[in-house]
Amino acid sequence: MANAAFIIFAGTESPSDLGRVVNALEGAKEFAETEGDNIEVIFDGGGTQWIPELEDEDHDYHDLYAAVRDKVSVCDYCASAYDVSEAVDEAGLATLAEYDGHPSIRSLVDDEYEIITV
């Protein structure tokens, strides 16, 4: 059994950012398909901008995102700062604000999650 938290900071500005997001989602999907593994996928910082993109069923990687969507959460503060709060709410995704409006990385470490950032 493994615990992994994929934290996506990559924004939407460049093709390399898309590559980082896709690789994170692929990694998360591998964990999700392994019985006994626990995963979290957290869109934080500029990564919150991916939510409206990936929620679009016409996006090339929507299906990959959908495969782990039930494990996705979003930084509350950053969703607001990057003006995607409405898209996050419409998607019905959980927002995290445990530490100064941001996700608590410490709590993930305390719960023995391996932190993987992109």
Biopython code that builds the backbone (N, CA, C, O; Angstrom):
import numpy as np
from Bio.PDB.StructureBuilder import StructureBuilder

atoms = [
    (1, "MET", "N", (0.841, -1.183, 0.000)),
    (1, "MET", "CA", (0.000, 0.000, 0.000)),
    (1, "MET", "C", (0.884, 1.242, 0.000)),
    (1, "MET", "O", (1.856, 1.331, 0.749)),
    (2, "ALA", "N", (0.528, 2.193, -0.851)),
    (2, "ALA", "CA", (1.274, 3.443, -0.937)),
    (2, "ALA", "C", (0.302, 4.616, -0.867)),
    (2, "ALA", "O", (-0.853, 4.521, -1.279)),
    (3, "ASN", "N", (0.805, 5.720, -0.334)),
    (3, "ASN", "CA", (0.048, 6.970, -0.286)),
    (3, "ASN", "C", (0.817, 8.004, -1.088)),
    (3, "ASN", "O", (2.001, 8.233, -0.839)),
    (4, "ALA", "N", (0.150, 8.630, -2.050)),
    (4, "ALA", "CA", (0.808, 9.645, -2.870)),
    (4, "ALA", "C", (-0.107, 10.845, -3.057)),
    (4, "ALA", "O", (-1.306, 10.704, -3.297)),
    (5, "ALA", "N", (0.483, 12.018, -2.943)),
    (5, "ALA", "CA", (-0.230, 13.267, -3.199)),
    (5, "ALA", "C", (0.456, 13.976, -4.358)),
    (5, "ALA", "O", (1.613, 14.384, -4.252)),
    (6, "PHE", "N", (-0.260, 14.119, -5.453)),
    (6, "PHE", "CA", (0.239, 14.847, -6.616)),
    (6, "PHE", "C", (-0.253, 16.281, -6.490)),
    (6, "PHE", "O", (-1.457, 16.537, -6.494)),
    (7, "ILE", "N", (0.686, 17.211, -6.380)),
    (7, "ILE", "CA", (0.327, 18.617, -6.261)),
    (7, "ILE", "C", (0.735, 19.302, -7.558)),
    (7, "ILE", "O", (1.913, 19.356, -7.908)),
    (8, "ILE", "N", (-0.257, 19.820, -8.256)),
    (8, "ILE", "CA", (-0.050, 20.403, -9.578)),
    (8, "ILE", "C", (0.011, 21.920, -9.451)),
    (8, "ILE", "O", (-0.991, 22.582, -9.178)),
    (9, "PHE", "N", (1.212, 22.450, -9.655)),
    (9, "PHE", "CA", (1.438, 23.892, -9.637)),
    (9, "PHE", "C", (1.534, 24.473, -11.053)),
    (9, "PHE", "O", (1.367, 25.678, -11.243)),
    (10, "ALA", "N", (1.802, 23.618, -12.044)),
    (10, "ALA", "CA", (2.023, 24.077, -13.423)),
    (10, "ALA", "C", (0.793, 24.797, -13.944)),
    (10, "ALA", "O", (-0.326, 24.290, -13.860)),
    (11, "GLY", "N", (1.016, 25.980, -14.481)),
    (11, "GLY", "CA", (-0.069, 26.763, -15.052)),
    (11, "GLY", "C", (-0.403, 26.315, -16.458)),
    (11, "GLY", "O", (-0.039, 25.214, -16.872)),
    (12, "THR", "N", (-1.084, 27.155, -17.177)),
    (12, "THR", "CA", (-1.568, 26.815, -18.521)),
    (12, "THR", "C", (-0.827, 27.570, -19.621)),
    (12, "THR", "O", (-1.314, 27.656, -20.748)),
    (13, "GLU", "N", (0.341, 28.116, -19.304)),
    (13, "GLU", "CA", (1.014, 29.017, -20.230)),
    (13, "GLU", "C", (1.768, 28.347, -21.375)),
    (13, "GLU", "O", (1.925, 28.953, -22.435)),
    (14, "SER", "N", (2.237, 27.120, -21.192)),
    (14, "SER", "CA", (3.111, 26.547, -22.220)),
    (14, "SER", "C", (2.840, 25.064, -22.432)),
    (14, "SER", "O", (2.234, 24.410, -21.583)),
    (15, "PRO", "N", (3.294, 24.533, -23.573)),
    (15, "PRO", "CA", (3.143, 23.097, -23.823)),
    (15, "PRO", "C", (3.831, 22.247, -22.745)),
    (15, "PRO", "O", (3.349, 21.162, -22.418)),
    (16, "SER", "N", (4.935, 22.722, -22.200)),
    (16, "SER", "CA", (5.607, 21.942, -21.158)),
    (16, "SER", "C", (4.745, 21.862, -19.898)),
    (16, "SER", "O", (4.801, 20.867, -19.175)),
    (17, "ASP", "N", (3.953, 22.892, -19.629)),
    (17, "ASP", "CA", (3.028, 22.842, -18.494)),
    (17, "ASP", "C", (1.989, 21.742, -18.702)),
    (17, "ASP", "O", (1.662, 21.005, -17.772)),
    (18, "LEU", "N", (1.477, 21.638, -19.915)),
    (18, "LEU", "CA", (0.516, 20.581, -20.228)),
    (18, "LEU", "C", (1.159, 19.216, -20.011)),
    (18, "LEU", "O", (0.537, 18.312, -19.452)),
    (19, "GLY", "N", (2.393, 19.071, -20.451)),
    (19, "GLY", "CA", (3.099, 17.809, -20.258)),
    (19, "GLY", "C", (3.231, 17.450, -18.794)),
    (19, "GLY", "O", (3.081, 16.285, -18.426)),
    (20, "ARG", "N", (3.508, 18.426, -17.961)),
    (20, "ARG", "CA", (3.642, 18.170, -16.529)),
    (20, "ARG", "C", (2.311, 17.721, -15.923)),
    (20, "ARG", "O", (2.271, 16.807, -15.099)),
    (21, "VAL", "N", (1.229, 18.371, -16.338)),
    (21, "VAL", "CA", (-0.093, 18.011, -15.827)),
    (21, "VAL", "C", (-0.474, 16.598, -16.278)),
    (21, "VAL", "O", (-0.963, 15.797, -15.482)),
    (22, "VAL", "N", (-0.248, 16.304, -17.542)),
    (22, "VAL", "CA", (-0.578, 14.984, -18.065)),
    (22, "VAL", "C", (0.224, 13.905, -17.334)),
    (22, "VAL", "O", (-0.328, 12.864, -16.980)),
    (23, "ASN", "N", (1.506, 14.140, -17.108)),
    (23, "ASN", "CA", (2.318, 13.168, -16.388)),
    (23, "ASN", "C", (1.826, 12.975, -14.954)),
    (23, "ASN", "O", (1.824, 11.852, -14.449)),
    (24, "ALA", "N", (1.415, 14.043, -14.305)),
    (24, "ALA", "CA", (0.870, 13.925, -12.947)),
    (24, "ALA", "C", (-0.421, 13.109, -12.949)),
    (24, "ALA", "O", (-0.623, 12.250, -12.091)),
    (25, "LEU", "N", (-1.286, 13.382, -13.911)),
    (25, "LEU", "CA", (-2.546, 12.651, -13.986)),
    (25, "LEU", "C", (-2.310, 11.172, -14.310)),
    (25, "LEU", "O", (-2.999, 10.302, -13.776)),
    (26, "GLU", "N", (-1.342, 10.889, -15.180)),
    (26, "GLU", "CA", (-0.990, 9.490, -15.492)),
    (26, "GLU", "C", (-0.475, 8.781, -14.240)),
    (26, "GLU", "O", (-0.859, 7.647, -13.955)),
    (27, "GLY", "N", (0.390, 9.456, -13.506)),
    (27, "GLY", "CA", (0.905, 8.869, -12.272)),
    (27, "GLY", "C", (-0.207, 8.616, -11.276)),
    (27, "GLY", "O", (-0.260, 7.557, -10.650)),
    (28, "ALA", "N", (-1.092, 9.585, -11.128)),
    (28, "ALA", "CA", (-2.213, 9.438, -10.201)),
    (28, "ALA", "C", (-3.119, 8.293, -10.625)),
    (28, "ALA", "O", (-3.620, 7.550, -9.780)),
    (29, "LYS", "N", (-3.332, 8.146, -11.926)),
    (29, "LYS", "CA", (-4.172, 7.066, -12.436)),
    (29, "LYS", "C", (-3.557, 5.701, -12.113)),
    (29, "LYS", "O", (-4.272, 4.761, -11.767)),
    (30, "GLU", "N", (-2.238, 5.599, -12.226)),
    (30, "GLU", "CA", (-1.574, 4.337, -11.890)),
    (30, "GLU", "C", (-1.825, 3.957, -10.429)),
    (30, "GLU", "O", (-2.136, 2.806, -10.124)),
    (31, "PHE", "N", (-1.687, 4.932, -9.534)),
    (31, "PHE", "CA", (-1.964, 4.669, -8.121)),
    (31, "PHE", "C", (-3.438, 4.302, -7.919)),
    (31, "PHE", "O", (-3.757, 3.382, -7.165)),
    (32, "ALA", "N", (-4.336, 5.029, -8.599)),
    (32, "ALA", "CA", (-5.771, 4.787, -8.446)),
    (32, "ALA", "C", (-6.151, 3.378, -8.884)),
    (32, "ALA", "O", (-7.090, 2.787, -8.350)),
    (33, "GLU", "N", (-5.425, 2.847, -9.850)),
    (33, "GLU", "CA", (-5.721, 1.509, -10.362)),
    (33, "GLU", "C", (-5.066, 0.402, -9.546)),
    (33, "GLU", "O", (-5.283, -0.779, -9.819)),
    (34, "THR", "N", (-4.271, 0.769, -8.551)),
    (34, "THR", "CA", (-3.585, -0.219, -7.727)),
    (34, "THR", "C", (-4.333, -0.379, -6.411)),
    (34, "THR", "O", (-4.411, 0.555, -5.613)),
    (35, "GLU", "N", (-4.873, -1.551, -6.196)),
    (35, "GLU", "CA", (-5.661, -1.809, -4.988)),
    (35, "GLU", "C", (-4.841, -1.523, -3.731)),
    (35, "GLU", "O", (-3.696, -1.956, -3.606)),
    (36, "GLY", "N", (-5.444, -0.795, -2.817)),
    (36, "GLY", "CA", (-4.805, -0.486, -1.550)),
    (36, "GLY", "C", (-4.056, 0.836, -1.524)),
    (36, "GLY", "O", (-3.737, 1.348, -0.452)),
    (37, "ASP", "N", (-3.770, 1.395, -2.705)),
    (37, "ASP", "CA", (-3.075, 2.690, -2.755)),
    (37, "ASP", "C", (-4.061, 3.825, -2.503)),
    (37, "ASP", "O", (-5.242, 3.723, -2.836)),
    (38, "ASN", "N", (-3.561, 4.907, -1.910)),
    (38, "ASN", "CA", (-4.355, 6.110, -1.670)),
    (38, "ASN", "C", (-3.706, 7.265, -2.398)),
    (38, "ASN", "O", (-2.488, 7.439, -2.342)),
    (39, "ILE", "N", (-4.517, 8.056, -3.082)),
    (39, "ILE", "CA", (-3.971, 9.224, -3.787)),
    (39, "ILE", "C", (-4.798, 10.458, -3.508)),
    (39, "ILE", "O", (-5.990, 10.401, -3.207)),
    (40, "GLU", "N", (-4.114, 11.563, -3.621)),
    (40, "GLU", "CA", (-4.728, 12.887, -3.623)),
    (40, "GLU", "C", (-4.157, 13.617, -4.832)),
    (40, "GLU", "O", (-2.961, 13.525, -5.106)),
    (41, "VAL", "N", (-4.999, 14.334, -5.548)),
    (41, "VAL", "CA", (-4.549, 15.186, -6.650)),
    (41, "VAL", "C", (-5.011, 16.589, -6.296)),
    (41, "VAL", "O", (-6.208, 16.872, -6.247)),
    (42, "ILE", "N", (-4.040, 17.465, -6.049)),
    (42, "ILE", "CA", (-4.359, 18.817, -5.588)),
    (42, "ILE", "C", (-3.869, 19.831, -6.621)),
    (42, "ILE", "O", (-2.679, 19.895, -6.929)),
    (43, "PHE", "N", (-4.794, 20.614, -7.143)),
    (43, "PHE", "CA", (-4.446, 21.710, -8.047)),
    (43, "PHE", "C", (-4.228, 22.951, -7.178)),
    (43, "PHE", "O", (-5.135, 23.397, -6.475)),
    (44, "ASP", "N", (-3.021, 23.494, -7.238)),
    (44, "ASP", "CA", (-2.613, 24.590, -6.364)),
    (44, "ASP", "C", (-1.930, 25.657, -7.214)),
    (44, "ASP", "O", (-1.464, 25.364, -8.316)),
    (45, "GLY", "N", (-1.869, 26.873, -6.720)),
    (45, "GLY", "CA", (-1.204, 27.947, -7.458)),
    (45, "GLY", "C", (-1.775, 28.076, -8.859)),
    (45, "GLY", "O", (-2.986, 27.990, -9.060)),
    (46, "GLY", "N", (-0.880, 28.286, -9.838)),
    (46, "GLY", "CA", (-1.298, 28.403, -11.231)),
    (46, "GLY", "C", (-1.979, 27.154, -11.755)),
    (46, "GLY", "O", (-2.704, 27.209, -12.748)),
    (47, "GLY", "N", (-1.750, 26.027, -11.095)),
    (47, "GLY", "CA", (-2.383, 24.781, -11.507)),
    (47, "GLY", "C", (-3.895, 24.817, -11.430)),
    (47, "GLY", "O", (-4.568, 24.038, -12.105)),
    (48, "THR", "N", (-4.443, 25.713, -10.613)),
    (48, "THR", "CA", (-5.903, 25.809, -10.501)),
    (48, "THR", "C", (-6.535, 26.210, -11.838)),
    (48, "THR", "O", (-7.713, 25.943, -12.075)),
    (49, "GLN", "N", (-5.759, 26.845, -12.698)),
    (49, "GLN", "CA", (-6.274, 27.276, -14.006)),
    (49, "GLN", "C", (-6.647, 26.090, -14.893)),
    (49, "GLN", "O", (-7.365, 26.263, -15.877)),
    (50, "TRP", "N", (-6.175, 24.899, -14.565)),
    (50, "TRP", "CA", (-6.484, 23.719, -15.362)),
    (50, "TRP", "C", (-7.907, 23.232, -15.170)),
    (50, "TRP", "O", (-8.428, 22.518, -16.027)),
    (51, "ILE", "N", (-8.545, 23.594, -14.081)),
    (51, "ILE", "CA", (-9.873, 23.045, -13.796)),
    (51, "ILE", "C", (-10.874, 23.338, -14.913)),
    (51, "ILE", "O", (-11.484, 22.397, -15.420)),
    (52, "PRO", "N", (-11.076, 24.587, -15.321)),
    (52, "PRO", "CA", (-12.038, 24.798, -16.409)),
    (52, "PRO", "C", (-11.599, 24.140, -17.715)),
    (52, "PRO", "O", (-12.441, 23.729, -18.513)),
    (53, "GLU", "N", (-10.297, 24.035, -17.938)),
    (53, "GLU", "CA", (-9.791, 23.395, -19.157)),
    (53, "GLU", "C", (-10.120, 21.901, -19.149)),
    (53, "GLU", "O", (-10.685, 21.377, -20.108)),
    (54, "LEU", "N", (-9.764, 21.228, -18.064)),
    (54, "LEU", "CA", (-9.919, 19.779, -18.000)),
    (54, "LEU", "C", (-11.363, 19.339, -17.788)),
    (54, "LEU", "O", (-11.714, 18.206, -18.115)),
    (55, "GLU", "N", (-12.189, 20.203, -17.256)),
    (55, "GLU", "CA", (-13.615, 19.900, -17.115)),
    (55, "GLU", "C", (-14.315, 19.898, -18.472)),
    (55, "GLU", "O", (-15.374, 19.288, -18.619)),
    (56, "ASP", "N", (-13.745, 20.561, -19.447)),
    (56, "ASP", "CA", (-14.301, 20.617, -20.803)),
    (56, "ASP", "C", (-14.176, 19.233, -21.446)),
    (56, "ASP", "O", (-13.064, 18.745, -21.646)),
    (57, "GLU", "N", (-15.291, 18.605, -21.766)),
    (57, "GLU", "CA", (-15.286, 17.263, -22.333)),
    (57, "GLU", "C", (-14.561, 17.179, -23.670)),
    (57, "GLU", "O", (-14.191, 16.086, -24.098)),
    (58, "ASP", "N", (-14.354, 18.299, -24.332)),
    (58, "ASP", "CA", (-13.648, 18.317, -25.614)),
    (58, "ASP", "C", (-12.132, 18.423, -25.450)),
    (58, "ASP", "O", (-11.396, 18.315, -26.430)),
    (59, "HIS", "N", (-11.665, 18.633, -24.228)),
    (59, "HIS", "CA", (-10.217, 18.734, -24.003)),
    (59, "HIS", "C", (-9.573, 17.372, -24.266)),
    (59, "HIS", "O", (-10.131, 16.335, -23.907)),
    (60, "ASP", "N", (-8.403, 17.383, -24.892)),
    (60, "ASP", "CA", (-7.699, 16.142, -25.243)),
    (60, "ASP", "C", (-7.465, 15.223, -24.050)),
    (60, "ASP", "O", (-7.424, 14.003, -24.208)),
    (61, "TYR", "N", (-7.311, 15.796, -22.858)),
    (61, "TYR", "CA", (-6.999, 14.993, -21.674)),
    (61, "TYR", "C", (-8.125, 14.965, -20.647)),
    (61, "TYR", "O", (-7.903, 14.661, -19.475)),
    (62, "HIS", "N", (-9.331, 15.284, -21.100)),
    (62, "HIS", "CA", (-10.481, 15.233, -20.194)),
    (62, "HIS", "C", (-10.691, 13.824, -19.631)),
    (62, "HIS", "O", (-10.951, 13.666, -18.438)),
    (63, "ASP", "N", (-10.580, 12.812, -20.477)),
    (63, "ASP", "CA", (-10.820, 11.446, -20.020)),
    (63, "ASP", "C", (-9.788, 11.012, -18.977)),
    (63, "ASP", "O", (-10.129, 10.329, -18.011)),
    (64, "LEU", "N", (-8.538, 11.406, -19.168)),
    (64, "LEU", "CA", (-7.501, 11.093, -18.186)),
    (64, "LEU", "C", (-7.817, 11.776, -16.856)),
    (64, "LEU", "O", (-7.724, 11.160, -15.795)),
    (65, "TYR", "N", (-8.187, 13.044, -16.926)),
    (65, "TYR", "CA", (-8.595, 13.795, -15.734)),
    (65, "TYR", "C", (-9.801, 13.131, -15.070)),
    (65, "TYR", "O", (-9.845, 12.991, -13.848)),
    (66, "ALA", "N", (-10.772, 12.726, -15.877)),
    (66, "ALA", "CA", (-11.988, 12.105, -15.350)),
    (66, "ALA", "C", (-11.678, 10.796, -14.624)),
    (66, "ALA", "O", (-12.399, 10.408, -13.705)),
    (67, "ALA", "N", (-10.614, 10.125, -15.031)),
    (67, "ALA", "CA", (-10.245, 8.852, -14.405)),
    (67, "ALA", "C", (-9.834, 9.007, -12.943)),
    (67, "ALA", "O", (-9.917, 8.053, -12.170)),
    (68, "VAL", "N", (-9.393, 10.205, -12.564)),
    (68, "VAL", "CA", (-8.967, 10.446, -11.172)),
    (68, "VAL", "C", (-9.743, 11.594, -10.522)),
    (68, "VAL", "O", (-9.415, 12.026, -9.416)),
    (69, "ARG", "N", (-10.756, 12.074, -11.203)),
    (69, "ARG", "CA", (-11.495, 13.258, -10.755)),
    (69, "ARG", "C", (-12.024, 13.120, -9.331)),
    (69, "ARG", "O", (-12.091, 14.109, -8.601)),
    (70, "ASP", "N", (-12.394, 11.928, -8.933)),
    (70, "ASP", "CA", (-12.920, 11.736, -7.582)),
    (70, "ASP", "C", (-11.858, 11.916, -6.505)),
    (70, "ASP", "O", (-12.184, 11.944, -5.319)),
    (71, "LYS", "N", (-10.599, 12.038, -6.897)),
    (71, "LYS", "CA", (-9.488, 12.273, -5.961)),
    (71, "LYS", "C", (-8.968, 13.711, -6.047)),
    (71, "LYS", "O", (-7.994, 14.058, -5.379)),
    (72, "VAL", "N", (-9.615, 14.547, -6.867)),
    (72, "VAL", "CA", (-9.148, 15.921, -7.120)),
    (72, "VAL", "C", (-9.719, 16.896, -6.106)),
    (72, "VAL", "O", (-10.898, 16.847, -5.755)),
    (73, "SER", "N", (-8.845, 17.784, -5.645)),
    (73, "SER", "CA", (-9.254, 18.931, -4.831)),
    (73, "SER", "C", (-8.449, 20.142, -5.297)),
    (73, "SER", "O", (-7.490, 20.013, -6.058)),
    (74, "VAL", "N", (-8.854, 21.310, -4.831)),
    (74, "VAL", "CA", (-8.296, 22.564, -5.335)),
    (74, "VAL", "C", (-8.019, 23.509, -4.169)),
    (74, "VAL", "O", (-8.806, 23.600, -3.227)),
    (75, "CYS", "N", (-6.900, 24.203, -4.245)),
    (75, "CYS", "CA", (-6.579, 25.215, -3.237)),
    (75, "CYS", "C", (-7.629, 26.322, -3.283)),
    (75, "CYS", "O", (-7.846, 26.942, -4.324)),
    (76, "ASP", "N", (-8.264, 26.558, -2.169)),
    (76, "ASP", "CA", (-9.314, 27.572, -2.082)),
    (76, "ASP", "C", (-8.769, 28.966, -2.386)),
    (76, "ASP", "O", (-9.340, 29.700, -3.192)),
    (77, "TYR", "N", (-7.670, 29.321, -1.742)),
    (77, "TYR", "CA", (-7.097, 30.655, -1.932)),
    (77, "TYR", "C", (-6.692, 30.869, -3.387)),
    (77, "TYR", "O", (-7.002, 31.905, -3.975)),
    (78, "CYS", "N", (-6.006, 29.899, -3.960)),
    (78, "CYS", "CA", (-5.478, 30.054, -5.319)),
    (78, "CYS", "C", (-6.574, 30.036, -6.378)),
    (78, "CYS", "O", (-6.454, 30.704, -7.406)),
    (79, "ALA", "N", (-7.644, 29.276, -6.136)),
    (79, "ALA", "CA", (-8.766, 29.300, -7.071)),
    (79, "ALA", "C", (-9.321, 30.708, -7.188)),
    (79, "ALA", "O", (-9.675, 31.164, -8.276)),
    (80, "SER", "N", (-9.392, 31.384, -6.061)),
    (80, "SER", "CA", (-9.857, 32.767, -6.066)),
    (80, "SER", "C", (-8.831, 33.694, -6.710)),
    (80, "SER", "O", (-9.181, 34.544, -7.528)),
    (81, "ALA", "N", (-7.568, 33.526, -6.339)),
    (81, "ALA", "CA", (-6.514, 34.394, -6.868)),
    (81, "ALA", "C", (-6.375, 34.263, -8.383)),
    (81, "ALA", "O", (-6.052, 35.237, -9.063)),
    (82, "TYR", "N", (-6.618, 33.065, -8.915)),
    (82, "TYR", "CA", (-6.512, 32.841, -10.360)),
    (82, "TYR", "C", (-7.871, 32.905, -11.055)),
    (82, "TYR", "O", (-7.998, 32.522, -12.218)),
    (83, "ASP", "N", (-8.880, 33.387, -10.340)),
    (83, "ASP", "CA", (-10.206, 33.667, -10.892)),
    (83, "ASP", "C", (-10.880, 32.435, -11.500)),
    (83, "ASP", "O", (-11.506, 32.525, -12.556)),
    (84, "VAL", "N", (-10.752, 31.285, -10.833)),
    (84, "VAL", "CA", (-11.411, 30.073, -11.307)),
    (84, "VAL", "C", (-12.361, 29.485, -10.260)),
    (84, "VAL", "O", (-12.813, 28.348, -10.399)),
    (85, "SER", "N", (-12.659, 30.251, -9.224)),
    (85, "SER", "CA", (-13.539, 29.754, -8.153)),
    (85, "SER", "C", (-14.889, 29.309, -8.684)),
    (85, "SER", "O", (-15.423, 28.288, -8.251)),
    (86, "GLU", "N", (-15.437, 30.060, -9.609)),
    (86, "GLU", "CA", (-16.746, 29.715, -10.165)),
    (86, "GLU", "C", (-16.680, 28.371, -10.897)),
    (86, "GLU", "O", (-17.570, 27.534, -10.744)),
    (87, "ALA", "N", (-15.636, 28.168, -11.684)),
    (87, "ALA", "CA", (-15.475, 26.899, -12.409)),
    (87, "ALA", "C", (-15.299, 25.736, -11.437)),
    (87, "ALA", "O", (-15.831, 24.648, -11.660)),
    (88, "VAL", "N", (-14.558, 25.965, -10.369)),
    (88, "VAL", "CA", (-14.345, 24.924, -9.351)),
    (88, "VAL", "C", (-15.673, 24.588, -8.680)),
    (88, "VAL", "O", (-15.994, 23.416, -8.485)),
    (89, "ASP", "N", (-16.447, 25.616, -8.326)),
    (89, "ASP", "CA", (-17.754, 25.395, -7.701)),
    (89, "ASP", "C", (-18.702, 24.655, -8.654)),
    (89, "ASP", "O", (-19.396, 23.724, -8.246)),
    (90, "GLU", "N", (-18.726, 25.077, -9.921)),
    (90, "GLU", "CA", (-19.592, 24.429, -10.901)),
    (90, "GLU", "C", (-19.215, 22.966, -11.094)),
    (90, "GLU", "O", (-20.078, 22.126, -11.346)),
    (91, "ALA", "N", (-17.941, 22.667, -10.977)),
    (91, "ALA", "CA", (-17.465, 21.290, -11.120)),
    (91, "ALA", "C", (-17.772, 20.454, -9.887)),
    (91, "ALA", "O", (-17.704, 19.226, -9.931)),
    (92, "GLY", "N", (-18.110, 21.122, -8.782)),
    (92, "GLY", "CA", (-18.408, 20.409, -7.548)),
    (92, "GLY", "C", (-17.180, 19.819, -6.873)),
    (92, "GLY", "O", (-17.277, 18.846, -6.125)),
    (93, "LEU", "N", (-16.025, 20.416, -7.143)),
    (93, "LEU", "CA", (-14.780, 19.922, -6.555)),
    (93, "LEU", "C", (-14.586, 20.475, -5.147)),
    (93, "LEU", "O", (-15.000, 21.591, -4.834)),
    (94, "ALA", "N", (-13.954, 19.676, -4.318)),
    (94, "ALA", "CA", (-13.641, 20.109, -2.962)),
    (94, "ALA", "C", (-12.533, 21.147, -3.000)),
    (94, "ALA", "O", (-11.604, 21.050, -3.801)),
    (95, "THR", "N", (-12.637, 22.136, -2.131)),
    (95, "THR", "CA", (-11.565, 23.107, -1.984)),
    (95, "THR", "C", (-10.903, 22.887, -0.627)),
    (95, "THR", "O", (-11.543, 22.480, 0.343)),
    (96, "LEU", "N", (-9.611, 23.167, -0.589)),
    (96, "LEU", "CA", (-8.835, 22.969, 0.630)),
    (96, "LEU", "C", (-8.331, 24.313, 1.140)),
    (96, "LEU", "O", (-7.826, 25.132, 0.371)),
    (97, "ALA", "N", (-8.473, 24.527, 2.435)),
    (97, "ALA", "CA", (-8.052, 25.795, 3.034)),
    (97, "ALA", "C", (-7.574, 25.585, 4.464)),
    (97, "ALA", "O", (-7.805, 26.429, 5.331)),
    (98, "GLU", "N", (-6.902, 24.450, 4.712)),
    (98, "GLU", "CA", (-6.534, 24.110, 6.085)),
    (98, "GLU", "C", (-5.451, 24.991, 6.690)),
    (98, "GLU", "O", (-5.394, 25.152, 7.910)),
    (99, "TYR", "N", (-4.600, 25.559, 5.859)),
    (99, "TYR", "CA", (-3.492, 26.366, 6.394)),
    (99, "TYR", "C", (-3.428, 27.705, 5.665)),
    (99, "TYR", "O", (-2.981, 27.774, 4.520)),
    (100, "ASP", "N", (-3.872, 28.754, 6.327)),
    (100, "ASP", "CA", (-3.884, 30.102, 5.747)),
    (100, "ASP", "C", (-4.565, 30.145, 4.382)),
    (100, "ASP", "O", (-4.124, 30.869, 3.489)),
    (101, "GLY", "N", (-5.631, 29.376, 4.219)),
    (101, "GLY", "CA", (-6.394, 29.358, 2.975)),
    (101, "GLY", "C", (-5.864, 28.398, 1.929)),
    (101, "GLY", "O", (-6.422, 28.303, 0.836)),
    (102, "HIS", "N", (-4.797, 27.688, 2.248)),
    (102, "HIS", "CA", (-4.152, 26.757, 1.316)),
    (102, "HIS", "C", (-4.257, 25.329, 1.851)),
    (102, "HIS", "O", (-4.577, 25.127, 3.022)),
    (103, "PRO", "N", (-3.989, 24.336, 0.994)),
    (103, "PRO", "CA", (-3.944, 22.953, 1.494)),
    (103, "PRO", "C", (-2.814, 22.786, 2.506)),
    (103, "PRO", "O", (-1.784, 23.453, 2.409)),
    (104, "SER", "N", (-3.005, 21.917, 3.453)),
    (104, "SER", "CA", (-1.965, 21.635, 4.436)),
    (104, "SER", "C", (-1.057, 20.527, 3.914)),
    (104, "SER", "O", (-1.454, 19.363, 3.858)),
    (105, "ILE", "N", (0.141, 20.890, 3.539)),
    (105, "ILE", "CA", (1.124, 19.900, 3.099)),
    (105, "ILE", "C", (1.595, 19.100, 4.306)),
    (105, "ILE", "O", (1.858, 17.901, 4.206)),
    (106, "ARG", "N", (1.698, 19.764, 5.430)),
    (106, "ARG", "CA", (2.144, 19.087, 6.642)),
    (106, "ARG", "C", (1.228, 17.927, 7.007)),
    (106, "ARG", "O", (1.701, 16.862, 7.406)),
    (107, "SER", "N", (-0.081, 18.127, 6.872)),
    (107, "SER", "CA", (-1.004, 17.046, 7.221)),
    (107, "SER", "C", (-0.837, 15.846, 6.291)),
    (107, "SER", "O", (-0.995, 14.702, 6.718)),
    (108, "LEU", "N", (-0.520, 16.101, 5.030)),
    (108, "LEU", "CA", (-0.247, 14.997, 4.103)),
    (108, "LEU", "C", (1.000, 14.238, 4.524)),
    (108, "LEU", "O", (1.015, 13.007, 4.508)),
    (109, "VAL", "N", (2.045, 14.965, 4.900)),
    (109, "VAL", "CA", (3.282, 14.329, 5.362)),
    (109, "VAL", "C", (2.997, 13.539, 6.640)),
    (109, "VAL", "O", (3.474, 12.416, 6.802)),
    (110, "ASP", "N", (2.220, 14.131, 7.539)),
    (110, "ASP", "CA", (1.874, 13.466, 8.787)),
    (110, "ASP", "C", (1.089, 12.171, 8.530)),
    (110, "ASP", "O", (1.202, 11.210, 9.291)),
    (111, "ASP", "N", (0.293, 12.155, 7.454)),
    (111, "ASP", "CA", (-0.466, 10.968, 7.073)),
    (111, "ASP", "C", (0.343, 10.022, 6.186)),
    (111, "ASP", "O", (-0.198, 9.095, 5.583)),
    (112, "GLU", "N", (1.651, 10.280, 6.121)),
    (112, "GLU", "CA", (2.612, 9.435, 5.396)),
    (112, "GLU", "C", (2.374, 9.376, 3.888)),
    (112, "GLU", "O", (2.545, 8.330, 3.262)),
    (113, "TYR", "N", (1.980, 10.507, 3.320)),
    (113, "TYR", "CA", (1.859, 10.622, 1.866)),
    (113, "TYR", "C", (3.211, 11.046, 1.290)),
    (113, "TYR", "O", (3.903, 11.900, 1.844)),
    (114, "GLU", "N", (3.565, 10.429, 0.170)),
    (114, "GLU", "CA", (4.705, 10.879, -0.624)),
    (114, "GLU", "C", (4.212, 12.081, -1.420)),
    (114, "GLU", "O", (3.201, 11.992, -2.117)),
    (115, "ILE", "N", (4.914, 13.196, -1.321)),
    (115, "ILE", "CA", (4.502, 14.419, -2.010)),
    (115, "ILE", "C", (5.215, 14.492, -3.357)),
    (115, "ILE", "O", (6.444, 14.466, -3.421)),
    (116, "ILE", "N", (4.431, 14.584, -4.434)),
    (116, "ILE", "CA", (4.963, 14.680, -5.781)),
    (116, "ILE", "C", (4.443, 15.975, -6.372)),
    (116, "ILE", "O", (3.236, 16.159, -6.529)),
    (117, "THR", "N", (5.374, 16.885, -6.702)),
    (117, "THR", "CA", (4.949, 18.182, -7.224)),
    (117, "THR", "C", (5.311, 18.313, -8.696)),
    (117, "THR", "O", (6.351, 17.833, -9.149)),
    (118, "VAL", "N", (4.425, 18.976, -9.426)),
    (118, "VAL", "CA", (4.681, 19.275, -10.841)),
    (118, "VAL", "C", (4.300, 20.702, -11.129)),
    (118, "VAL", "O", (4.435, 21.160, -12.264)),
]
sb = StructureBuilder()
sb.init_structure("model")
sb.init_model(0)
sb.init_chain("A")
sb.init_seg("    ")
for serial, (resi, resn, name, xyz) in enumerate(atoms, 1):
    if name == "N":
        sb.init_residue(resn, " ", resi, " ")
    sb.init_atom(name, np.array(xyz, "f"), 0.0, 1.0, " ", f" {name:<3s}", serial, name[0])
structure = sb.get_structure()
